[in-house]
């Protein structure tokens, strides 16, 4: 009962945060962390012990799967070089550079444990970044690189974290063995994601052949897909994170959705939107719930003179160190890309200073870091306490909060003005797609109208003209001259007003019929659902200035 009440309380505050974020004007992750900390700060406040393995299983697969599924695949493929450079090269650069810096700054932390903390701090959280800064003020190229990096560096960072922890436990480390194990973990993780996708496709095929199968059964297959991918990979001692990402990236290309009924597709989209919001919010509130206990247990190694100043200064320096390492690596990669372009006699497109700075600050840390560091074992193999465990947990939590705070305060200012004026490439692409689709639809309608007997020709042509006029207005809205676009926009608004008024009248009449007992709840629910979808489609077509 206590667990159920706790879950309901967390979900209630996730809902509350969605409303409060419009009032307080702070990034949603920061607000949710603050809510969690406020709930846990009193002595009798809300407290929870997190099982890191369970935490990773419940939160990470669906979140990464959702991010991978919605990520722009074409852009990720086009930007694969800088993405892989950050997702793999920067991880190793961070482990070495941050590990030595941490060991120098806090000598009580053994070097191998410092490397473990550096590895678990290397994954970034693009979800938090997208909630901090508006996509419309950040260059699309930079945002795509950050998204792709965050999808892949979770896997590389956690795999290296496991190796460094194993080295701390055994007291030995082999670079060759670690490299081979890393490649195997990556390869098996990718294969596990493909295998889970195959299982899901076969399951949907079987369900589709069974008559009267509820759409909810097909939706459940899609909900279980990232968890199956994660568990298969983890069972094989590979990267479950990469398996979930692989399944998400390939779901769209696999054509798996063609085995789903239309109603199942609509339900899946709606359900995933809700789940992503719920999991993201719960994750940051749980992070906030951990903070008071971590702060109360400030390690004595950081409090030689001042209880608060020295720990805060140490966390700030470590966060700035991560930002600095990130900037150096981005600069090196940028210069390398420029040199390669010049050698290949291609046009170079280097990032400017502000874009590199924005990309460095945007490397905030999140839930993967917290879950990973909390999974540190309590003891070594000989039974002695794991060295500096409480200290590195405190530092990891501090860096998460500090990186979020720095990004929240500085990233909107740094990113402002970076977006080049003019039409957004995505908007231009969408406009071309709308025009092309509308022209294809008109050609098809006119072809159908010309078929058949002469007796039907007049009726078909009248109906075809009525339907084709809708597509012609879309073309005018997307590709016409200014006057034509204004006229089409105004006629569209008038038509939209009439149709929405009709829908509102339908809804009112159905409610009256339900109250009178003329229809039952089942009939009313079905018709209300149809009306709601129609209304959503109409509002989605509303002409914009």
C-alpha positions in Angstrom: 0.0 0.0 0.0 2.8 2.4 0.9 4.4 1.8 -2.6 1.1 2.4 -4.4 0.5 5.6 -2.4 4.1 6.8 -3.1 3.6 6.2 -6.9 0.3 8.1 -6.9 1.9 11.0 -5.0 4.7 11.2 -7.5 2.3 11.1 -10.5 0.2 13.8 -8.9 3.2 16.2 -8.6 4.2 15.3 -12.1 0.8 16.6 -13.2 1.1 19.7 -11.0 4.5 20.5 -12.4 3.1 20.5 -15.9 0.8 23.3 -14.9 3.2 25.2 -12.7 5.9 25.4 -15.3 3.8 27.9 -17.2 3.6 30.2 -14.2 7.1 30.1 -12.7 9.0 30.3 -16.1 11.7 27.8 -15.1 12.8 24.7 -17.1 10.5 21.8 -16.3 13.3 19.4 -15.1 14.6 22.1 -12.7 11.1 22.6 -11.3 10.5 18.9 -10.9 13.8 18.4 -9.1 12.9 21.3 -6.8 9.5 19.7 -6.1 11.2 16.4 -5.2 13.7 18.1 -2.9 10.9 20.0 -1.2 8.9 16.8 -0.6 11.9 15.0 0.9 13.6 17.8 2.9 11.6 17.7 6.1 12.6 15.0 8.6 9.2 13.3 8.0 9.1 14.1 4.3 8.8 11.7 1.4 11.7 9.3 1.2 12.5 6.4 -1.1 15.4 4.0 -1.5 16.1 3.5 -5.2 17.2 0.1 -6.5 19.5 1.2 -9.4 18.9 -1.9 -11.5 15.1 -1.5 -11.2 15.4 2.2 -11.8 17.3 1.6 -15.1 14.9 -1.1 -16.2 11.7 1.0 -15.5 12.8 4.4 -16.8 15.6 4.1 -19.3 14.3 1.7 -22.0 11.0 3.6 -22.7 12.6 7.0 -22.6 15.4 6.1 -24.9 13.1 4.2 -27.2 10.8 7.2 -27.5 13.6 9.6 -28.1 15.1 7.3 -30.8 11.8 6.7 -32.5 11.0 10.4 -32.8 14.6 11.4 -33.7 15.1 12.6 -37.3 16.9 9.6 -38.9 18.0 11.3 -42.1 19.7 14.1 -40.1 21.3 11.6 -37.7 22.7 9.6 -40.7 24.0 12.8 -42.3 25.6 14.0 -39.1 27.0 10.5 -38.1 30.6 11.6 -38.0 30.2 14.4 -35.3 27.7 12.3 -33.4 29.9 9.3 -33.2 32.9 11.6 -32.4 31.0 12.9 -29.4 29.3 9.7 -28.4 32.4 7.6 -28.4 35.5 9.8 -28.7 34.4 12.4 -26.1 33.4 9.6 -23.7 37.0 8.3 -23.6 38.4 11.8 -23.6 36.2 12.7 -20.6 37.1 9.6 -18.7 40.8 10.3 -19.0 40.7 14.1 -18.6 38.1 14.3 -15.9 39.4 11.3 -14.1 42.9 12.8 -13.6 41.4 16.2 -12.8 39.2 14.7 -10.1 42.0 12.6 -8.6 44.2 15.8 -8.4 41.4 17.9 -6.9 40.3 15.3 -4.4 43.3 13.0 -3.8 41.3 10.8 -1.4 39.4 9.3 -4.4 41.5 6.5 -6.0 42.3 7.0 -9.7 40.3 4.0 -10.8 37.2 5.3 -8.9 37.7 8.7 -10.4 37.7 7.1 -13.8 34.4 5.3 -12.8 32.8 8.6 -11.9 34.1 10.2 -15.1 32.5 7.3 -17.1 29.1 7.6 -15.5 29.2 11.5 -15.9 29.9 11.2 -19.7 26.3 10.5 -20.8 24.3 13.6 -21.5 20.6 14.2 -21.3 19.1 15.8 -24.4 15.6 15.7 -23.0 16.6 18.2 -20.3 18.3 20.4 -22.9 15.3 20.5 -25.2 13.2 21.6 -22.2 15.7 24.3 -21.2 16.1 26.0 -24.6 13.6 26.5 -27.4 14.5 24.5 -30.5 13.6 27.5 -32.6 16.6 29.5 -31.3 19.2 26.7 -31.6 20.6 25.8 -35.0 18.9 22.6 -36.2 22.3 21.0 -36.9 23.5 21.5 -33.4 20.2 20.1 -31.9 20.4 17.0 -34.1 24.0 16.4 -33.0 23.0 16.7 -29.3 20.1 14.4 -29.7 22.1 11.8 -31.6 25.0 12.0 -29.0 22.7 11.5 -26.1 21.2 8.4 -27.6 24.5 6.7 -28.1 26.8 8.0 -25.3 24.4 6.4 -22.7 25.6 3.0 -23.9 29.3 3.9 -24.3 29.4 5.6 -20.9 27.6 2.9 -19.0 29.7 0.1 -20.6 32.9 1.9 -19.6 31.5 2.5 -16.2 31.1 -1.2 -15.7 34.7 -1.9 -16.8 36.1 0.7 -14.4 34.0 -0.6 -11.5 35.2 -4.1 -12.3 38.8 -2.8 -12.2 38.2 -1.2 -8.8 36.8 -4.5 -7.5 39.6 -6.7 -8.8 42.5 -4.3 -8.7 43.5 -5.1 -12.3 42.6 -3.6 -15.7 43.5 -4.7 -19.3 43.0 -2.1 -22.0 42.9 -4.7 -24.7 40.3 -6.9 -22.9 38.2 -3.8 -22.1 38.3 -2.7 -25.7 37.2 -6.1 -26.9 34.5 -6.3 -24.3 33.3 -2.9 -25.3 33.0 -3.9 -29.0 31.1 -7.1 -28.0 28.7 -5.3 -25.8 27.9 -2.8 -28.5 27.5 -5.4 -31.2 25.4 -7.7 -29.1 23.3 -4.8 -27.9 22.5 -3.8 -31.5 21.6 -7.4 -32.4 19.4 -7.6 -29.3 17.4 -4.5 -30.4 17.0 -6.1 -33.9 15.9 -9.4 -32.3 13.3 -7.6 -30.1 12.0 -5.8 -33.2 11.6 -9.1 -35.0 9.7 -10.6 -32.1 7.4 -7.6 -31.9 6.7 -7.8 -35.7 5.9 -11.5 -35.5 3.6 -10.9 -32.5 1.7 -8.2 -34.3 1.4 -10.4 -37.4 -0.1 -13.2 -35.3 -2.5 -10.8 -33.5 -3.5 -9.3 -36.8 -4.5 -12.7 -38.2 -6.8 -13.5 -35.2 -10.2 -12.0 -35.8 -11.7 -9.6 -33.3 -8.3 -9.0 -31.6 -8.6 -5.9 -29.4 -6.4 -3.0 -30.6 -5.2 -2.7 -27.0 -3.3 -6.0 -27.5 -1.3 -4.6 -30.3 -0.6 -1.4 -28.4 0.7 -3.5 -25.5 3.2 -5.2 -27.9 4.7 -1.8 -28.7 4.8 -0.8 -25.1 6.7 -4.0 -24.2 9.2 -3.7 -27.1 11.8 -1.5 -25.5 11.8 -3.6 -22.3 12.2 -6.8 -24.2 15.1 -5.3 -26.1 16.7 -4.1 -22.9 16.3 -7.4 -21.0 17.6 -9.5 -23.9 20.8 -7.5 -24.1 21.3 -7.4 -20.3 20.8 -11.2 -20.1 23.7 -11.5 -22.6 25.8 -9.0 -20.6 25.6 -6.5 -23.4 24.3 -2.9 -23.5 20.6 -2.9 -22.8 20.6 0.9 -23.4 21.9 0.5 -27.0 19.4 -2.3 -27.6 16.5 0.0 -26.7 17.9 2.8 -28.8 18.4 0.4 -31.8 14.8 -0.8 -31.5 13.6 2.8 -31.5 15.7 3.9 -34.4 14.7 0.9 -36.6 11.0 0.8 -35.7 10.0 3.3 -38.4 12.1 1.8 -41.1 11.0 -1.8 -40.3 7.4 -1.2 -41.3 6.2 -2.9 -38.2 3.3 -0.5 -37.9 1.7 -1.8 -41.0 0.7 -4.9 -39.0 -1.3 -2.7 -36.6 -4.9 -1.6 -37.0 -5.5 2.1 -37.5 -7.1 2.4 -34.1 -4.1 0.7 -32.5 -1.7 3.2 -34.2 -3.7 6.2 -32.9 -3.8 4.7 -29.4 -0.1 3.9 -29.5 0.8 7.5 -30.4 -1.4 8.9 -27.6 -0.2 6.4 -25.0 3.5 7.0 -25.8 3.1 10.8 -25.5 1.6 10.3 -22.1 4.2 7.7 -21.0 7.1 9.9 -22.0 5.7 12.9 -20.0 5.0 10.6 -17.0 8.4 8.9 -17.0 10.4 12.1 -17.6 8.6 13.9 -14.8 8.7 11.0 -12.3 12.4 10.6 -13.1 13.3 14.2 -12.2 11.1 14.2 -9.1 12.8 11.0 -7.9 16.2 12.7 -8.5 15.0 15.6 -6.3 13.9 13.1 -3.6 17.5 11.9 -3.4 19.1 15.3 -2.9 18.3 16.2 0.7 19.7 12.8 2.0 22.8 13.2 -0.2 23.3 16.8 1.0 22.9 15.8 4.7 25.6 13.3 4.2 28.3 15.6 2.9 31.5 13.6 2.9 34.0 14.7 5.5 36.7 14.8 2.8 35.1 18.0 1.4 34.4 19.7 4.8 37.8 20.3 6.2 37.2 24.1 6.9 33.8 25.1 5.6 30.7 22.9 5.7 29.0 24.3 2.6 31.5 26.4 0.7 34.1 23.7 -0.1 31.6 21.1 -1.4 29.8 23.6 -3.5 33.1 25.0 -4.9 34.3 21.4 -5.7 31.1 20.6 -7.5 31.3 23.9 -9.5 34.9 23.3 -10.5 34.2 19.7 -11.6 31.2 20.9 -13.6 33.3 23.6 -15.3 35.9 21.0 -16.0 33.4 18.9 -17.8 32.2 21.9 -19.8 35.8 22.8 -20.6 36.7 19.2 -21.8 33.6 19.2 -23.9 34.5 22.5 -25.5 38.1 21.4 -26.3 36.8 18.2 -27.9 34.2 20.0 -30.0 36.8 22.5 -31.1 39.2 19.7 -32.1 36.5 17.9 -34.0 35.5 21.1 -35.7 39.0 21.9 -36.8 39.5 18.3 -38.0 36.3 18.6 -40.1 37.5 21.9 -41.6 40.8 20.4 -42.5 39.3 17.3 -44.0 36.9 19.4 -46.1 39.8 21.5 -47.4 41.8 18.5 -48.3 38.8 17.1 -50.1 38.2 20.4 -51.8 34.8 20.7 -50.2 33.1 23.6 -48.6 33.8 23.8 -44.9 31.0 24.5 -42.4 32.7 25.1 -39.1 30.9 26.0 -35.9 31.5 29.4 -34.5 32.7 30.1 -31.0 29.1 30.7 -29.7 27.8 27.5 -31.2 30.7 25.5 -29.7 30.1 27.2 -26.3 26.3 26.4 -26.6 27.1 22.8 -27.4 29.5 22.5 -24.4 27.0 24.0 -21.9 24.2 21.8 -23.4 26.0 18.7 -22.2 23.9 18.4 -19.0 23.8 15.3 -17.0 20.6 13.5 -15.9 19.0 10.3 -14.7 21.4 7.8 -16.4 24.2 9.3 -14.4 22.3 9.1 -11.1 21.2 5.5 -11.7 24.6 4.5 -12.7 26.5 6.0 -9.7 23.9 4.6 -7.3 24.7 1.1 -8.6 28.2 1.2 -7.1 28.7 -1.9 -4.9 28.9 -1.4 -1.2 32.0 -3.5 -0.7 35.0 -4.9 -2.5 35.6 -8.5 -3.1 37.5 -8.9 0.2 34.6 -7.4 2.1 36.1 -4.0 2.7 34.0 -0.9 1.9 34.1 0.4 -1.6 36.5 3.3 -1.6 35.0 6.8 -1.6 31.5 5.5 -2.5 29.6 8.2 -0.6 31.9 10.9 -1.9 31.5 10.1 -5.6 27.7 9.7 -5.2 27.6 13.2 -3.7 29.8 14.6 -6.4 27.7 13.0 -9.2 24.5 14.4 -7.8 26.1 17.8 -7.4 27.3 17.8 -11.0 23.8 16.9 -12.2 22.2 19.8 -10.4 25.0 22.2 -11.2 25.1 21.4 -14.9 21.3 21.8 -15.1 21.5 25.1 -13.3 24.3 26.5 -15.5 22.5 25.4 -18.7 19.2 27.0 -17.4 20.9 30.3 -16.6 23.3 30.7 -19.5 22.1 28.5 -22.5 19.1 30.6 -23.5 21.3 33.7 -23.6 24.2 32.0 -25.4 21.9 30.4 -28.0 19.9 33.6 -28.6 20.6 34.8 -32.1 22.4 31.7 -33.3 19.4 30.7 -35.5 19.9 32.1 -39.0 17.1 34.4 -40.2 14.8 33.2 -43.0 12.5 30.3 -43.5 13.3 27.2 -41.4 14.6 24.3 -43.5 12.0 22.0 -41.9 9.2 24.4 -42.7 10.3 24.7 -46.3 10.5 20.9 -46.6 7.0 20.6 -45.1 5.7 23.1 -47.5 7.1 21.3 -50.5 5.7 18.0 -49.2 2.2 19.4 -48.8 2.2 20.8 -52.3 3.5 17.6 -53.8 1.0 15.4 -51.9 -1.9 17.8 -52.8 -1.0 17.7 -56.5 -0.8 13.9 -56.4 -4.2 13.8 -54.8 -5.8 16.1 -57.4 -4.4 14.0 -60.2 -5.7 10.8 -58.7 -9.2 12.3 -58.1 -9.4 13.7 -61.6 -8.4 10.3 -63.0 -11.1 8.5 -61.0 -13.7 11.1 -62.1 -13.0 10.4 -65.8 -13.6 6.6 -65.4 -17.1 5.1 -65.6 -20.1 5.5 -67.8 -21.3 8.8 -69.2 -24.4 8.7 -67.0 -22.2 8.9 -63.9 -19.7 11.4 -65.4 -21.6 14.6 -64.3 -22.1 13.4 -60.7 -18.5 12.2 -60.4 -17.1 15.4 -61.8 -19.1 17.5 -59.3 -18.0 15.4 -56.4 -14.4 15.4 -57.6 -14.4 19.1 -58.0 -15.7 19.5 -54.4 -12.9 17.3 -53.0 -10.2 18.7 -55.2 -11.0 22.2 -54.1 -9.8 21.3 -50.6 -6.4 20.3 -52.0 -6.2 23.4 -54.2 -6.7 25.6 -51.2 -3.9 23.7 -49.5 -1.6 24.4 -52.5 -2.6 28.1 -52.3 -1.8 28.2 -48.6 1.6 26.6 -49.1 2.8 27.7 -52.5 0.6 30.5 -53.8 1.2 34.3 -54.2 0.5 36.5 -51.2 -3.0 37.5 -52.4 -4.0 33.9 -53.1 -2.6 32.8 -49.8 -4.5 35.5 -48.0 -7.8 34.6 -49.8 -7.3 30.9 -49.2 -6.5 31.5 -45.5 -9.7 33.6 -45.0 -11.9 31.1 -46.7 -10.3 28.3 -44.7 -11.0 30.2 -41.5 -14.7 30.7 -42.4 -15.1 27.0 -43.4 -13.3 25.9 -40.2 -15.6 28.1 -38.1 -18.7 26.5 -39.6 -17.3 22.9 -39.2 -16.2 23.5 -35.6 -19.6 25.0 -34.8 -21.3 21.9 -36.3 -19.1 19.6 -34.2 -20.0 21.6 -31.1 -23.7 21.3 -31.9 -23.2 17.5 -32.4 -21.5 17.2 -29.0 -24.2 19.2 -27.2 -27.0 17.1 -28.8 -25.3 13.8 -27.9 -24.9 15.0 -24.3 -28.6 15.9 -24.2 -29.5 12.5 -25.7 -27.3 10.7 -23.1 -29.0 12.6 -20.3 -32.5 11.8 -21.6 -31.6 8.1 -21.9 -32.0 8.0 -25.7 -28.5 6.5 -26.1 -26.4 4.5 -23.7 -22.8 5.2 -22.5 -21.2 2.8 -25.0 -22.9 4.6 -28.0 -22.1 8.0 -26.6 -18.4 7.1 -25.9 -18.0 5.8 -29.5 -19.5 8.9 -31.1 -17.7 11.3 -28.7 -14.4 9.7 -29.7 -15.2 10.1 -33.4 -16.1 13.8 -32.8 -12.9 14.4 -30.8 -10.7 13.0 -33.6 -12.6 15.0 -36.2 -12.1 18.2 -34.1 -8.4 17.4 -33.6 -7.9 17.0 -37.4 -9.7 20.2 -38.2 -7.8 22.2 -35.6 -4.6 20.8 -37.0 -5.5 22.2 -40.4 -6.2 25.7 -39.0 -4.6 28.3 -41.3 -1.7 30.1 -39.7 -0.4 33.6 -40.6 
